[in-house]
Amino acid sequence: MAARGYLSQYFEGAGAKVLRGTEIDPAVSRGHEFQGVDAFRVFLGTPSEKEQVPVTYIWMDDEQEEPDRLDLHGTWYDSRRGKGHRGPEYRLYYPAAAEPVVHRARDGDTLFLCMTAERRVLAILCPAGSSTEQKLLWLFGLSLTDGYELNQRALPADGGRDIDLAAKFILGELGIEPEEPEPDALDRLVDRYGLKFPGTAEFSAFARKTLKGIDPRGDPDAALIAWMEHEEALFRSLERRIVAGRLTEGFSDGDTVDVDGFLSFSLSVQNRRKSRAGWAFGHHVEAILRAHDVRYRREATTEKRNAADFLFPGEAEYADPEFPATQLTMLAVKTSCKDRWRQVLAEADRISPKHLLTLEPAISEAQTNEMQASQLQLVLPAALHDTYREPQQAWLIDLASFLNLVDRRVL
């Protein structure tokens, strides 16, 4: 597979701190500045005068499909300048235009300051204890202190965290698309289908066929991740070629610019990305089930016309009241959960606990505790388990364990 790169290609470093009300709550203070961030002068320097720096202000929570973001600026300055008896203390002043994002935070929420490789500061605010907080702490290898000071870490220029599936997932939520070389199989894909997307099942089958050395029986967890990464790389590379060709054609008719045509094309690109990932995930899970000779029904209908992604051993057994409920299993598959995991609770009333397979790293303890209380068992490929905290890891199961469970139940 192609080299995935390192986090240091995108960031020089990052820090995290707990926010005070005096920093973000207009009812407490109109100061408009992040305090306790003096350590960030490792990246912003120690100017003698106020210095304006490019800053993107981002609010992220666990319910949003897309974060709120504003590309503005900030003022980096020494709040103790002219006070000779005290050492310097640098703060970041944010403009009034940033209030729609910054004022969404509350006392005790979390601020991440990240210096990108392009020398733009990302000021990311998120709720305390959220999945967003847990993801970013894991991504940058940070922890929060009991105080209100920034705890930060510089990334080594020649490396840092590998951009694996989990890191790529989080970067995608930040709007960063990691660069990767075109897969060797791309030319074969274009030769077979031209500059257009094949059907989702056909695309997934092509991805599996062109990735060698994968053992879905011996290591289903690694196989699932490898297939997803390979198909994603193929898809993005093909997409770049298709989009480049369409942009070269332009969006104009004589002297008239086709704005609606451009917006429609852009929206279709985004929608295809979202829907294709979900279909690919389901196709690859099904390929693993077939490799293990598991009896199942995909998109099985249960009560109230609800459809379970995968039902074991099948619809007929589920509909038979004489068939023991203890031998029934269901598996929902979602590339990401957010609040959508609660939809699974309405599926297959006869089955408890229900199982949900996802690729989302670092879901918060609050959400996994709620899943446990709701009799929903989370299933993740083994490589993603270390993005979760230790108390959570003891509860998680991997795909291989789930397959063993299904095997025992249908005997």
Buried (B, 14 or more C-beta within 10 A) or exposed (E): EEEBBBBBBBBBBBBBBBBBBBBBBEEEBEBBBBBBBBBBBBBBEEBEEEBEBEBBBBBBBBEEEEBBBBEBBBBBBBBBBEEEEEEBBBBBBBBEEBBEBBBBBEBEBBBBBBBBEEEBBBBBBBBBBBBBBBBBBBBBEBEBEEEBBBBBBBBEEEEBBEBBBBBBBBBBBBEBEBEBEBBEBBEBBBEEBEEEBBEBEEBBBBBBEBBEEBEBEEBBBBBBBBBBBBBBBBBBBBBEBBEEEBEEEEBEEEEEEEEEBBEEBEEEEEEBBEEBBBBBBBBBBBBBBEBBEBEBBBEBBBEEEBEBBBBBBBBEBBEEEEBEEEBBBBBBBBBBBBEEBBEBBEBBBBBBEBBBBBBBBBBBBBBBEEBBEBEBBBBBBBBBBEBBBEEBEEEBBBBBEBBEBBEEBBE
